[in-house]
């Protein structure tokens, strides 16, 4: 089992944070689904930035269109921040990485 729960890229039914506790390799169905969802969210954010650049250079864009764009950018930023927090939470602390490395070295010597 993984020591650290993974923050998933989607909210729970009531908007709460969802976490996954999985194996150390994170090869299960939900881990793969979360990886795919993160990739889609980041790609959508990238595409939205391109759209925003075009819209902001268009002087004909009205306030309604810009508000809609702003709301989508907020959603994309929230997704990116959640992904960043999730991935950062799975990076082992320096002392954990050293102890894992020592354990693997000891295992390899046997």
Phi, psi and omega in degrees: 000147176287141179286324183255129175291148179264128174287122182277155185278014178225152179277161175283180184304325181260016179085003181284165178289142177246137179235153177235129172254121185223186178292164184298329182277346181053051182254007182285171182303311182294325177296317179293319178298317178296319177299315180295319179297317178299317179298317178296315181298317180292321177295318178298320177298318178297315179295322179295322177299316178299317178297319180297318179301316179295315182294321182289337177275350179270111181290349180273352180296128182267174184299323180297316179295320180291324175296317178299313178301316180299318179295320178292322177295321177298315179299317180295321178293319177299317178299314182296320179293321178296317179297316179298315179296318180297312181291321178296325179291343180263358176281125181293144175294153183308318181291328177290318181296320179294317181291323176295318179296320179294320180294320179292322178296317178297321180295321181292334182284340183282000000 
